[in-house]
Amino acid sequence: MNKNIQRGLVAVGALVLSGVAMAADADPGLDAINGLTTRATSYIAAAAAVAVVVAGGFWGISFMKKAFSRAG
């Protein structure tokens, strides 16, 4: 795995752990997010899914460019 990808995964893991630690306390921001309607929550989840698909698309394009440049 690429070192940049590994560093990114470590950073995301640290961010998630710090988020869990912060969520253990009473957080008005978290309460506000949890109080959103189901429609707003589904929009947020859809936006996150689109972001993952777009990032994967850019990664796939760069991967294929490397593969085709090495092939011929």
Backbone as a printed PyTorch tensor [residue, N CA C, xyz], in Angstrom:
tensor([[[  0.8530,  -1.1750,   0.0000],
         [  0.0000,   0.0000,   0.0000],
         [  0.8980,   1.2380,   0.0000]],

        [[  0.4760,   2.2490,  -0.6830],
         [  1.2150,   3.5020,  -0.7740],
         [  1.3550,   4.1350,   0.6110]],

        [[  2.5290,   4.7530,   0.8640],
         [  2.7450,   5.3740,   2.1790],
         [  1.7720,   6.5100,   2.4290]],

        [[  1.4110,   7.2490,   1.3910],
         [  0.4510,   8.3370,   1.5700],
         [ -0.9100,   7.8020,   1.9730]],

        [[ -1.2980,   6.6770,   1.4090],
         [ -2.5780,   6.0610,   1.7610],
         [ -2.5310,   5.5880,   3.2050]],

        [[ -1.4090,   4.9880,   3.6060],
         [ -1.2720,   4.5320,   4.9810],
         [ -1.3420,   5.7040,   5.9540]],

        [[ -0.6610,   6.7850,   5.6240],
         [ -0.7020,   7.9630,   6.4880],
         [ -2.1190,   8.5270,   6.5730]],

        [[ -2.8070,   8.5260,   5.4570],
         [ -4.1810,   9.0110,   5.4450],
         [ -5.0890,   8.1510,   6.3120]],

        [[ -4.9120,   6.8390,   6.2270],
         [ -5.7240,   5.9390,   7.0410],
         [ -5.4380,   6.1320,   8.5270]],

        [[ -4.1680,   6.3440,   8.8600],
         [ -3.8190,   6.5910,  10.2580],
         [ -4.4530,   7.8940,  10.7370]],

        [[ -4.4100,   8.9260,   9.8840],
         [ -5.0050,  10.2100,  10.2540],
         [ -6.5180,  10.0860,  10.4460]],

        [[ -7.1700,   9.3560,   9.5490],
         [ -8.6160,   9.1670,   9.6700],
         [ -8.9420,   8.3790,  10.9380]],

        [[ -8.1380,   7.3660,  11.2370],
         [ -8.3560,   6.5930,  12.4560],
         [ -8.2210,   7.4450,  13.7060]],

        [[ -7.2060,   8.3070,  13.7220],
         [ -7.0250,   9.2010,  14.8690],
         [ -8.1860,  10.1730,  14.9800]],

        [[ -8.6660,  10.6510,  13.8430],
         [ -9.7980,  11.5750,  13.8540],
         [-11.0500,  10.8990,  14.3870]],

        [[-11.2720,   9.6690,  13.9820],
         [-12.4430,   8.9290,  14.4600],
         [-12.3480,   8.6910,  15.9690]],

        [[-11.1590,   8.3010,  16.4330],
         [-10.9930,   8.0670,  17.8670],
         [-11.2080,   9.3390,  18.6710]],

        [[-10.7080,  10.4540,  18.1610],
         [-10.9170,  11.7090,  18.8920],
         [-12.3880,  12.1090,  18.8460]],

        [[-13.0600,  11.8220,  17.7480],
         [-14.4840,  12.1120,  17.6570],
         [-15.3030,  11.2850,  18.6340]],

        [[-14.9210,  10.0310,  18.7960],
         [-15.6170,   9.1620,  19.7550],
         [-15.3860,   9.6640,  21.1740]],

        [[-14.1630,  10.0960,  21.4560],
         [-13.8620,  10.6130,  22.7890],
         [-14.6530,  11.8850,  23.0710]],

        [[-14.7780,  12.7370,  22.0610],
         [-15.5440,  13.9700,  22.2520],
         [-17.0340,  13.6700,  22.3920]],

        [[-17.5050,  12.6430,  21.7040],
         [-18.9260,  12.3110,  21.7510],
         [-19.3340,  11.7620,  23.1100]],

        [[-18.3560,  11.2700,  23.8610],
         [-18.6800,  10.7420,  25.1860],
         [-19.1580,  11.8560,  26.1080]],

        [[-18.6760,  13.0730,  25.8930],
         [-19.1300,  14.2200,  26.6750],
         [-20.4210,  14.7560,  26.0660]],

        [[-21.1130,  15.5830,  26.8350],
         [-22.3200,  16.2270,  26.3150],
         [-21.8860,  17.3000,  25.3220]],

        [[-22.2170,  17.1020,  24.0610],
         [-21.8080,  18.0290,  23.0090],
         [-23.0620,  18.5970,  22.3470]],

        [[-23.2870,  19.9060,  22.4460],
         [-24.4850,  20.4720,  21.8330],
         [-24.5120,  20.3250,  20.3110]],

        [[-23.3370,  20.3350,  19.6910],
         [-23.2850,  20.1490,  18.2320],
         [-23.7360,  18.7570,  17.8310]],

        [[-23.2910,  17.7660,  18.5960],
         [-23.6850,  16.3870,  18.3260],
         [-25.1730,  16.1960,  18.5780]],

        [[-25.6690,  16.8140,  19.6310],
         [-27.1110,  16.7430,  19.9040],
         [-27.9140,  17.3690,  18.7690]],

        [[-27.3880,  18.4510,  18.1960],
         [-28.0800,  19.1000,  17.0780],
         [-28.0990,  18.1970,  15.8500]],

        [[-26.9810,  17.5210,  15.5910],
         [-26.9230,  16.6150,  14.4400],
         [-27.8700,  15.4450,  14.6500]],

        [[-27.8700,  14.8920,  15.8700],
         [-28.7570,  13.7650,  16.1510],
         [-30.2240,  14.1700,  16.1040]],

        [[-30.5110,  15.4480,  16.3120],
         [-31.8880,  15.9150,  16.2850],
         [-32.3970,  16.2480,  14.8990]],

        [[-31.5580,  16.0930,  13.8910],
         [-32.0040,  16.3890,  12.5260],
         [-33.0980,  15.4200,  12.0920]],

        [[-33.8640,  15.8570,  11.1500],
         [-34.8950,  14.9670,  10.6250],
         [-34.2480,  13.8270,   9.8530]],

        [[-34.9890,  12.7890,   9.6210],
         [-34.4430,  11.6550,   8.8740],
         [-34.1070,  12.0420,   7.4460]],

        [[-34.8410,  12.9900,   6.8930],
         [-34.5430,  13.4350,   5.5300],
         [-33.1800,  14.1140,   5.4760]],

        [[-32.9040,  14.9880,   6.4360],
         [-31.6100,  15.6670,   6.4610],
         [-30.4860,  14.6670,   6.6940]],

        [[-30.7280,  13.7030,   7.5590],
         [-29.7240,  12.6760,   7.8140],
         [-29.4500,  11.8660,   6.5640]],

        [[-30.4890,  11.5440,   5.8080],
         [-30.2820,  10.7780,   4.5780],
         [-29.5530,  11.6100,   3.5340]],

        [[-29.8040,  12.9290,   3.4940],
         [-29.0580,  13.7870,   2.5760],
         [-27.5780,  13.8240,   2.9340]],

        [[-27.2860,  13.8900,   4.2270],
         [-25.8920,  13.9090,   4.6660],
         [-25.2090,  12.5880,   4.3030]],

        [[-25.8900,  11.4780,   4.5140],
         [-25.3330,  10.1730,   4.1780],
         [-25.1240,  10.0480,   2.6720]],

        [[-26.0600,  10.5610,   1.8840],
         [-25.9150,  10.5090,   0.4280],
         [-24.7340,  11.3620,  -0.0310]],

        [[-24.5470,  12.5260,   0.5850],
         [-23.4180,  13.3840,   0.2240],
         [-22.0940,  12.6930,   0.5490]],

        [[-22.0300,  12.0050,   1.6790],
         [-20.8140,  11.2780,   2.0360],
         [-20.5630,  10.1430,   1.0430]],

        [[-21.6120,   9.4580,   0.6260],
         [-21.4570,   8.3740,  -0.3410],
         [-20.9730,   8.9040,  -1.6810]],

        [[-21.4980,  10.0390,  -2.1100],
         [-21.0490,  10.6360,  -3.3740],
         [-19.5870,  11.0360,  -3.2720]],

        [[-19.1770,  11.5740,  -2.1300],
         [-17.7790,  11.9650,  -1.9550],
         [-16.8560,  10.7550,  -2.0500]],

        [[-17.2770,   9.6230,  -1.4820],
         [-16.4730,   8.4070,  -1.5550],
         [-16.3870,   7.9110,  -2.9980]],

        [[-17.4830,   7.9490,  -3.7230],
         [-17.4920,   7.4990,  -5.1170],
         [-16.6000,   8.3940,  -5.9780]],

        [[-16.6730,   9.6990,  -5.7670],
         [-15.8480,  10.6280,  -6.5460],
         [-14.3700,  10.4030,  -6.2490]],

        [[-14.0310,  10.2580,  -4.9700],
         [-12.6320,  10.0150,  -4.6080],
         [-12.1430,   8.7000,  -5.2160]],

        [[-12.9780,   7.6780,  -5.1750],
         [-12.6190,   6.4020,  -5.7890],
         [-12.4510,   6.5180,  -7.2890]],

        [[-13.2730,   7.3310,  -7.9210],
         [-13.1440,   7.5450,  -9.3660],
         [-11.8230,   8.1900,  -9.7250]],

        [[-11.4310,   9.2240,  -8.9610],
         [-10.1470,   9.8730,  -9.2290],
         [ -8.9920,   8.9130,  -8.9790]],

        [[ -9.0950,   8.0990,  -7.9280],
         [ -8.0530,   7.1150,  -7.6560],
         [ -7.9920,   6.0980,  -8.7980]],

        [[ -9.1390,   5.6510,  -9.2700],
         [ -9.1790,   4.6720, -10.3580],
         [ -8.5980,   5.2190, -11.6470]],

        [[ -8.8910,   6.4790, -11.9410],
         [ -8.3420,   7.0950, -13.1510],
         [ -6.8250,   7.1580, -13.0620]],

        [[ -6.2980,   7.5940, -11.9220],
         [ -4.8370,   7.6790, -11.7930],
         [ -4.2040,   6.2900, -11.8350]],

        [[ -4.8760,   5.3040, -11.2630],
         [ -4.3660,   3.9400, -11.2950],
         [ -4.3050,   3.4260, -12.7360]],

        [[ -5.3550,   3.6670, -13.4980],
         [ -5.3720,   3.1970, -14.8780],
         [ -4.3460,   3.9300, -15.7350]],

        [[ -4.1280,   5.2190, -15.4700],
         [ -3.0950,   5.9550, -16.2080],
         [ -1.7270,   5.3210, -15.9820]],

        [[ -1.4390,   4.9720, -14.7260],
         [ -0.1590,   4.3320, -14.4280],
         [ -0.0530,   2.9760, -15.1050]],

        [[ -1.1400,   2.2050, -15.0600],
         [ -1.1280,   0.8570, -15.6310],
         [ -0.9230,   0.9060, -17.1460]],

        [[ -1.6130,   1.8330, -17.8220],
         [ -1.4960,   1.9220, -19.2650],
         [ -0.1660,   2.5240, -19.6950]],

        [[  0.3920,   3.4230, -18.8870],
         [  1.6940,   3.9910, -19.2520],
         [  2.8010,   2.9520, -19.1270]],

        [[  2.6560,   2.0280, -18.1890],
         [  3.6610,   0.9680, -18.0380],
         [  3.4800,  -0.1240, -19.0970]],

        [[  2.2580,  -0.2980, -19.5680],
         [  1.9700,  -1.3820, -20.5050],
         [  2.4970,  -1.0690, -21.9110]],

        [[  2.5020,   0.1850, -22.2460],
         [  2.9280,   0.3870, -23.6240],
         [  3.2100,   1.7850, -23.8960]]])
